[in-house]
Amino acid sequence: MGRAGTPPVKVVVKVGSSSITGEGGELDDGAVLKLCGELAATHHAGHELVLVCSGAIAAGLPALAMPTRPNDIGTLQAVAAVGQPKLMERIGGILSEHGLVAGQVLLTPHDFVQRAQYLHARETLRRLLDLGVIPIVNENDTIADDEIRYGDNDRLAALVSHLIGADVLVMLTDTPGLFTADPRLDTEASLIEEIAEVDAALEAVAGASGTPRGSGGMASKLAAAKIAAWSGVRAVIAAADSPSVVLDAVEGKPVGTVVHPRQQRLPSRKLWIAFARGAAGRVVVDDGARQALTRDGRSLLPAGVRDVEGRFEADDAVEVVGEDGRPFAKGLTRVSGDTLRTIAGRRTGDLPEGIPHEVIHRDDLVVLP
Protein backbone atom coordinates (compact mmCIF):
# COMPACT_ATOMS: atom_id res chain seq x y z
CA MET A 1 0.00 0.00 0.00
CA GLY A 2 1.03 3.59 -0.58
CA ARG A 3 1.30 6.32 2.04
CA ALA A 4 -1.61 6.56 4.47
CA GLY A 5 -3.29 3.52 2.93
CA THR A 6 -3.24 4.86 -0.63
CA PRO A 7 -3.37 1.93 -3.08
CA PRO A 8 -0.12 1.61 -5.07
CA VAL A 9 -0.39 3.06 -8.56
CA LYS A 10 1.68 3.18 -11.72
CA VAL A 11 2.89 6.70 -12.44
CA VAL A 12 4.52 8.28 -15.47
CA VAL A 13 6.29 11.55 -14.63
CA LYS A 14 7.29 13.80 -17.51
CA VAL A 15 9.63 16.75 -16.98
CA GLY A 16 10.67 19.19 -19.69
CA SER A 17 13.98 20.86 -20.40
CA SER A 18 12.87 24.23 -19.09
CA SER A 19 12.15 22.74 -15.66
CA ILE A 20 15.60 21.20 -15.07
CA THR A 21 17.96 23.61 -16.85
CA GLY A 22 19.19 27.11 -16.14
CA GLU A 23 19.03 30.16 -18.39
CA GLY A 24 22.33 29.24 -20.04
CA GLY A 25 21.11 25.79 -20.99
CA GLU A 26 23.11 23.96 -18.32
CA LEU A 27 21.50 21.46 -15.96
CA ASP A 28 20.06 23.18 -12.88
CA ASP A 29 21.40 20.93 -10.14
CA GLY A 30 18.92 22.19 -7.57
CA ALA A 31 16.00 21.39 -9.86
CA VAL A 32 17.39 17.93 -10.65
CA LEU A 33 17.93 17.23 -6.93
CA LYS A 34 14.33 18.22 -6.19
CA LEU A 35 12.98 16.09 -9.03
CA CYS A 36 14.89 13.02 -7.85
CA GLY A 37 13.76 13.62 -4.28
CA GLU A 38 10.15 13.71 -5.50
CA LEU A 39 10.64 10.45 -7.39
CA ALA A 40 12.26 8.79 -4.39
CA ALA A 41 9.49 9.89 -2.02
CA THR A 42 6.84 8.57 -4.41
CA HIS A 43 8.67 5.29 -4.93
CA HIS A 44 9.21 4.80 -1.20
CA ALA A 45 5.48 5.41 -0.69
CA GLY A 46 4.91 2.19 -2.62
CA HIS A 47 4.21 3.44 -6.14
CA GLU A 48 5.80 2.37 -9.44
CA LEU A 49 7.42 5.12 -11.48
CA VAL A 50 8.58 5.82 -15.02
CA LEU A 51 10.33 9.13 -15.72
CA VAL A 52 10.11 10.65 -19.20
CA CYS A 53 12.83 13.25 -19.17
CA SER A 54 13.74 15.89 -21.72
CA GLY A 55 17.03 17.73 -21.47
CA ALA A 56 19.59 15.78 -23.52
CA ILE A 57 20.15 18.70 -25.88
CA ALA A 58 20.18 21.24 -23.04
CA ALA A 59 22.68 19.11 -21.12
CA GLY A 60 24.94 18.81 -24.15
CA LEU A 61 25.15 22.52 -25.01
CA PRO A 62 27.56 23.58 -22.22
CA ALA A 63 29.80 20.55 -22.81
CA LEU A 64 30.28 21.71 -26.40
CA ALA A 65 30.62 25.37 -25.40
CA MET A 66 27.53 26.31 -27.39
CA PRO A 67 25.88 29.43 -25.94
CA THR A 68 22.60 28.92 -27.83
CA ARG A 69 20.56 26.01 -29.17
CA PRO A 70 21.46 25.35 -32.85
CA ASN A 71 18.73 25.10 -35.48
CA ASP A 72 19.93 22.35 -37.83
CA ILE A 73 18.89 18.78 -37.09
CA GLY A 74 22.33 17.23 -37.55
CA THR A 75 23.94 19.45 -34.91
CA LEU A 76 21.00 18.99 -32.54
CA GLN A 77 21.36 15.23 -32.81
CA ALA A 78 25.09 15.48 -32.12
CA VAL A 79 24.46 17.69 -29.08
CA ALA A 80 21.87 15.19 -27.81
CA ALA A 81 24.40 12.37 -28.15
CA VAL A 82 26.78 14.28 -25.87
CA GLY A 83 24.09 15.40 -23.44
CA GLN A 84 22.12 12.18 -22.95
CA PRO A 85 24.80 10.28 -20.95
CA LYS A 86 25.49 13.40 -18.87
CA LEU A 87 21.79 13.68 -18.06
CA MET A 88 21.54 9.99 -17.15
CA GLU A 89 24.73 10.07 -15.10
CA ARG A 90 23.49 12.92 -12.94
CA ILE A 91 19.94 11.66 -12.43
CA GLY A 92 21.10 8.08 -11.89
CA GLY A 93 23.70 9.22 -9.38
CA ILE A 94 21.22 11.18 -7.30
CA LEU A 95 18.65 8.37 -7.34
CA SER A 96 21.33 5.92 -6.16
CA GLU A 97 21.81 8.11 -3.09
CA HIS A 98 18.14 7.39 -2.32
CA GLY A 99 18.76 3.66 -2.71
CA LEU A 100 17.16 3.50 -6.15
CA VAL A 101 18.34 2.13 -9.48
CA ALA A 102 17.68 3.95 -12.76
CA GLY A 103 17.54 2.35 -16.20
CA GLN A 104 17.68 4.11 -19.57
CA VAL A 105 15.09 3.46 -22.27
CA LEU A 106 15.28 5.38 -25.56
CA LEU A 107 12.11 5.40 -27.66
CA THR A 108 10.48 7.32 -30.50
CA PRO A 109 6.78 7.52 -31.40
CA HIS A 110 7.58 5.12 -34.25
CA ASP A 111 8.06 2.40 -31.63
CA PHE A 112 4.32 2.61 -31.01
CA VAL A 113 3.43 2.15 -34.67
CA GLN A 114 5.11 -1.21 -35.22
CA ARG A 115 3.26 -3.83 -33.20
CA ALA A 116 6.35 -5.97 -32.52
CA GLN A 117 8.31 -2.96 -31.24
CA TYR A 118 5.32 -1.87 -29.16
CA LEU A 119 5.09 -5.26 -27.42
CA HIS A 120 8.86 -5.41 -26.90
CA ALA A 121 8.94 -1.93 -25.35
CA ARG A 122 6.01 -2.82 -23.08
CA GLU A 123 7.70 -6.01 -21.87
CA THR A 124 10.98 -4.19 -21.22
CA LEU A 125 9.32 -1.46 -19.16
CA ARG A 126 7.20 -3.93 -17.22
CA ARG A 127 10.24 -6.03 -16.37
CA LEU A 128 12.17 -2.98 -15.18
CA LEU A 129 9.27 -2.02 -12.91
CA ASP A 130 9.05 -5.59 -11.58
CA LEU A 131 12.73 -5.31 -10.65
CA GLY A 132 12.10 -2.09 -8.73
CA VAL A 133 13.99 0.02 -11.29
CA ILE A 134 12.92 3.54 -12.25
CA PRO A 135 13.03 3.55 -16.08
CA ILE A 136 14.13 6.90 -17.48
CA VAL A 137 12.62 7.27 -20.94
CA ASN A 138 13.73 9.83 -23.46
CA GLU A 139 13.02 10.29 -27.11
CA ASN A 140 15.94 8.93 -29.09
CA ASP A 141 17.09 12.38 -30.16
CA THR A 142 20.30 11.06 -31.70
CA ILE A 143 18.35 9.42 -34.54
CA ALA A 144 14.99 11.25 -34.46
CA ASP A 145 14.23 13.75 -37.20
CA ASP A 146 10.95 15.69 -37.17
CA GLU A 147 10.23 14.80 -33.55
CA ILE A 148 13.33 16.61 -32.32
CA ARG A 149 11.86 19.86 -33.64
CA TYR A 150 8.51 19.61 -31.94
CA GLY A 151 9.15 18.33 -28.43
CA ASP A 152 7.34 15.04 -28.76
CA ASN A 153 8.34 13.95 -25.25
CA ASP A 154 4.90 15.10 -24.08
CA ARG A 155 3.22 12.79 -26.58
CA LEU A 156 5.80 10.10 -25.83
CA ALA A 157 4.93 10.30 -22.12
CA ALA A 158 1.24 9.85 -22.88
CA LEU A 159 1.96 6.85 -25.10
CA VAL A 160 4.20 5.35 -22.39
CA SER A 161 1.32 5.82 -19.93
CA HIS A 162 -0.85 3.68 -22.17
CA LEU A 163 1.99 1.22 -22.77
CA ILE A 164 2.44 0.34 -19.09
CA GLY A 165 -1.20 0.74 -18.08
CA ALA A 166 -0.46 3.74 -15.86
CA ASP A 167 -2.99 5.18 -13.47
CA VAL A 168 -1.72 8.75 -13.63
CA LEU A 169 0.48 10.89 -15.88
CA VAL A 170 2.16 13.83 -14.15
CA MET A 171 3.51 16.47 -16.54
CA LEU A 172 5.84 18.87 -14.76
CA THR A 173 6.35 22.26 -16.33
CA ASP A 174 7.34 25.83 -15.44
CA THR A 175 3.76 27.02 -14.90
CA PRO A 176 1.19 25.91 -12.27
CA GLY A 177 -1.06 24.37 -14.94
CA LEU A 178 -3.42 25.44 -17.74
CA PHE A 179 -4.86 28.94 -17.41
CA THR A 180 -7.93 30.54 -18.97
CA ALA A 181 -5.50 32.83 -20.85
CA ASP A 182 -1.74 33.38 -21.04
CA PRO A 183 -0.88 34.65 -17.51
CA ARG A 184 2.16 36.47 -18.93
CA LEU A 185 -0.19 38.65 -20.99
CA ASP A 186 -3.44 38.66 -19.01
CA THR A 187 -3.34 39.49 -15.29
CA GLU A 188 -6.90 38.18 -14.87
CA ALA A 189 -6.06 34.70 -16.17
CA SER A 190 -7.04 31.98 -13.70
CA LEU A 191 -5.95 28.38 -13.26
CA ILE A 192 -8.24 25.71 -14.72
CA GLU A 193 -8.25 23.13 -11.95
CA GLU A 194 -10.25 20.34 -13.62
CA ILE A 195 -10.99 19.33 -17.21
CA ALA A 196 -13.60 16.69 -18.00
CA GLU A 197 -13.11 16.79 -21.78
CA VAL A 198 -10.37 18.32 -23.93
CA ASP A 199 -12.25 20.23 -26.62
CA ALA A 200 -11.42 22.77 -29.32
CA ALA A 201 -12.03 25.72 -26.98
CA LEU A 202 -9.45 24.44 -24.49
CA GLU A 203 -6.98 23.70 -27.27
CA ALA A 204 -7.35 27.29 -28.44
CA VAL A 205 -6.52 28.51 -24.91
CA ALA A 206 -3.28 26.53 -24.76
CA GLY A 207 -0.35 28.63 -26.03
CA ALA A 208 2.97 27.95 -27.70
CA SER A 209 6.29 27.02 -26.10
CA GLY A 210 7.01 29.27 -23.17
CA THR A 211 10.82 29.30 -23.18
CA PRO A 212 13.61 28.85 -25.74
CA ARG A 213 14.96 25.92 -23.69
CA GLY A 214 11.72 23.96 -23.97
CA SER A 215 10.09 22.78 -27.18
CA GLY A 216 6.72 21.52 -25.96
CA GLY A 217 4.53 24.27 -24.57
CA MET A 218 1.07 23.99 -23.06
CA ALA A 219 -0.59 22.97 -26.33
CA SER A 220 1.68 19.93 -26.46
CA LYS A 221 0.85 19.03 -22.86
CA LEU A 222 -2.86 19.37 -23.44
CA ALA A 223 -2.57 17.13 -26.50
CA ALA A 224 -0.71 14.59 -24.36
CA ALA A 225 -3.41 14.81 -21.69
CA LYS A 226 -5.98 14.08 -24.39
CA ILE A 227 -4.10 10.91 -25.39
CA ALA A 228 -3.91 9.91 -21.72
CA ALA A 229 -7.64 10.49 -21.27
CA TRP A 230 -8.40 8.18 -24.20
CA SER A 231 -6.15 5.60 -22.50
CA GLY A 232 -8.10 5.79 -19.26
CA VAL A 233 -5.24 7.62 -17.53
CA ARG A 234 -5.71 10.64 -15.25
CA ALA A 235 -3.34 13.44 -16.29
CA VAL A 236 -2.02 16.26 -14.10
CA ILE A 237 -0.23 19.34 -15.46
CA ALA A 238 1.60 21.08 -12.61
CA ALA A 239 4.62 23.20 -11.67
CA ALA A 240 7.87 21.31 -11.25
CA ASP A 241 8.92 23.59 -8.37
CA SER A 242 5.76 22.96 -6.32
CA PRO A 243 6.53 21.09 -3.07
CA SER A 244 5.61 17.36 -3.06
CA VAL A 245 3.99 17.85 -6.47
CA VAL A 246 4.42 14.26 -7.70
CA LEU A 247 3.11 12.53 -4.58
CA ASP A 248 0.29 15.05 -4.22
CA ALA A 249 -0.75 14.41 -7.84
CA VAL A 250 -0.60 10.65 -7.33
CA GLU A 251 -2.74 10.86 -4.20
CA GLY A 252 -5.33 13.08 -5.86
CA LYS A 253 -4.63 16.21 -3.81
CA PRO A 254 -5.42 19.60 -5.38
CA VAL A 255 -2.43 20.47 -7.57
CA GLY A 256 -2.19 21.96 -11.05
CA THR A 257 -4.72 21.11 -13.75
CA VAL A 258 -6.30 17.66 -13.69
CA VAL A 259 -7.60 16.11 -16.93
CA HIS A 260 -9.96 13.28 -16.10
CA PRO A 261 -9.88 9.97 -18.01
CA ARG A 262 -12.66 9.13 -20.42
CA GLN A 263 -15.15 6.36 -19.73
CA GLN A 264 -14.62 5.07 -23.28
CA ARG A 265 -11.06 3.92 -23.89
CA LEU A 266 -9.32 3.24 -27.17
CA PRO A 267 -7.53 -0.10 -27.60
CA SER A 268 -3.79 0.17 -28.22
CA ARG A 269 -3.94 -0.26 -32.00
CA LYS A 270 -6.52 2.47 -32.47
CA LEU A 271 -4.71 4.71 -30.00
CA TRP A 272 -1.55 4.74 -32.07
CA ILE A 273 -3.52 5.14 -35.29
CA ALA A 274 -5.16 8.21 -33.77
CA PHE A 275 -2.22 9.79 -31.99
CA ALA A 276 1.14 8.16 -32.76
CA ARG A 277 0.99 8.52 -36.54
CA GLY A 278 0.95 11.86 -38.30
CA ALA A 279 -1.66 12.30 -41.04
CA ALA A 280 -0.14 12.22 -44.53
CA GLY A 281 -3.28 13.58 -46.22
CA ARG A 282 -7.03 14.10 -46.01
CA VAL A 283 -9.99 12.28 -47.53
CA VAL A 284 -13.20 14.29 -47.92
CA VAL A 285 -16.39 12.20 -47.68
CA ASP A 286 -20.08 12.87 -48.23
CA ASP A 287 -22.72 12.94 -45.50
CA GLY A 288 -23.84 9.39 -46.23
CA ALA A 289 -20.34 8.02 -45.73
CA ARG A 290 -19.90 10.10 -42.61
CA GLN A 291 -23.04 8.61 -41.12
CA ALA A 292 -21.97 5.08 -42.08
CA LEU A 293 -18.64 5.58 -40.33
CA THR A 294 -19.79 7.38 -37.19
CA ARG A 295 -23.20 5.81 -36.53
CA ASP A 296 -23.03 2.38 -38.14
CA GLY A 297 -19.34 1.58 -37.60
CA ARG A 298 -18.74 0.66 -41.23
CA SER A 299 -15.68 0.83 -43.45
CA LEU A 300 -15.08 3.73 -45.84
CA LEU A 301 -15.86 2.76 -49.44
CA PRO A 302 -14.74 4.63 -52.59
CA ALA A 303 -18.36 5.58 -53.35
CA GLY A 304 -18.43 7.94 -50.37
CA VAL A 305 -15.22 9.79 -51.24
CA ARG A 306 -15.65 13.28 -52.68
CA ASP A 307 -12.09 14.64 -52.70
CA VAL A 308 -8.50 13.69 -51.85
CA GLU A 309 -5.94 16.10 -50.39
CA GLY A 310 -2.19 15.53 -50.14
CA ARG A 311 0.12 12.79 -51.35
CA PHE A 312 0.07 9.49 -49.46
CA GLU A 313 0.71 5.81 -50.02
CA ALA A 314 -1.18 2.69 -48.95
CA ASP A 315 -0.93 2.10 -45.17
CA ASP A 316 -0.38 5.80 -44.45
CA ALA A 317 -2.55 7.53 -41.88
CA VAL A 318 -5.07 10.05 -43.24
CA GLU A 319 -7.69 12.32 -41.74
CA VAL A 320 -11.29 11.74 -42.78
CA VAL A 321 -13.06 15.05 -43.30
CA GLY A 322 -16.73 15.91 -43.75
CA GLU A 323 -18.09 18.22 -46.43
CA ASP A 324 -17.91 21.01 -43.84
CA GLY A 325 -14.11 20.66 -43.91
CA ARG A 326 -13.82 19.37 -40.34
CA PRO A 327 -11.93 16.14 -39.60
CA PHE A 328 -13.98 13.62 -37.62
CA ALA A 329 -11.93 10.42 -37.99
CA LYS A 330 -8.49 9.09 -38.79
CA GLY A 331 -7.44 5.82 -40.33
CA LEU A 332 -4.95 3.79 -42.32
CA THR A 333 -5.73 3.89 -46.02
CA ARG A 334 -5.53 0.75 -48.15
CA VAL A 335 -4.85 2.67 -51.38
CA SER A 336 -2.56 5.52 -52.36
CA GLY A 337 -3.81 9.05 -52.87
CA ASP A 338 -3.24 8.82 -56.64
CA THR A 339 -5.26 5.60 -56.85
CA LEU A 340 -8.02 7.00 -54.68
CA ARG A 341 -8.38 10.02 -56.94
CA THR A 342 -9.14 7.69 -59.86
CA ILE A 343 -11.77 5.64 -58.01
CA ALA A 344 -13.40 8.31 -55.82
CA GLY A 345 -17.19 8.15 -56.08
CA ARG A 346 -17.27 4.74 -57.78
CA ARG A 347 -19.47 1.93 -56.51
CA THR A 348 -17.82 -1.33 -55.47
CA GLY A 349 -18.99 -3.20 -58.60
CA ASP A 350 -17.36 -0.60 -60.83
CA LEU A 351 -13.88 -0.83 -59.30
CA PRO A 352 -10.98 -2.10 -61.43
CA GLU A 353 -9.78 -5.62 -60.66
CA GLY A 354 -7.25 -5.80 -57.83
CA ILE A 355 -8.34 -2.56 -56.15
CA PRO A 356 -9.34 -3.01 -52.45
CA HIS A 357 -13.07 -2.56 -51.87
CA GLU A 358 -12.45 -0.53 -48.71
CA VAL A 359 -10.50 2.72 -48.70
CA ILE A 360 -10.21 2.43 -44.90
CA HIS A 361 -11.35 -0.75 -43.17
CA ARG A 362 -13.32 -0.17 -39.98
CA ASP A 363 -10.64 -2.02 -37.97
CA ASP A 364 -8.15 0.65 -39.11
CA LEU A 365 -10.46 3.62 -38.44
CA VAL A 366 -10.82 5.76 -35.32
CA VAL A 367 -13.79 8.10 -34.94
CA LEU A 368 -12.99 10.95 -32.54
CA PRO A 369 -15.23 13.69 -31.19
Number of C-alpha atoms within 10 A of each C-alpha: 11 16 15 8 9 14 12 18 19 20 29 29 25 27 23 24 27 26 23 28 21 16 11 15 23 20 26 17 14 11 16 18 16 18 25 22 18 18 27 22 17 25 21 15 18 17 22 21 22 27 24 25 22 29 26 27 28 30 26 26 23 17 13 12 8 14 11 13 17 13 9 9 17 14 14 24 20 16 25 25 19 20 23 23 15 18 22 18 12 16 19 19 16 21 19 14 12 14 10 18 17 21 16 16 16 16 19 21 23 15 19 26 18 12 14 11 14 19 13 12 20 17 14 14 22 17 13 16 18 11 10 16 20 24 24 23 25 23 24 21 25 21 15 18 14 10 15 21 15 15 20 22 30 29 25 25 31 33 24 27 27 27 19 19 18 22 20 28 31 30 29 26 25 21 19 19 22 29 22 14 19 17 14 8 8 11 9 11 14 14 16 17 17 15 17 11 14 17 12 8 8 17 14 10 16 20 16 13 16 17 13 12 23 20 22 24 21 23 19 22 27 26 18 23 31 25 29 30 27 21 26 22 25 25 32 32 27 23 22 26 17 16 11 17 24 28 21 14 24 25 18 14 10 13 21 25 22 24 25 22 23 17 10 10 16 18 11 17 18 18 21 24 22 25 20 21 19 14 19 16 18 21 25 23 25 17 14 12 22 23 12 15 21 16 10 10 15 18 19 23 23 24 21 21 26 17 17 20 15 12 12 21 18 15 14 20 25 29 24 27 22 20 13 10 11 11 18 16 20 26 26 25 25 21 20 15 23 14 14 22 17 11 19 21 18 15 13 15 8 10 16 11 8 6 14 15 20 17 25 25 17 16 13 18 26 24 17 11 9
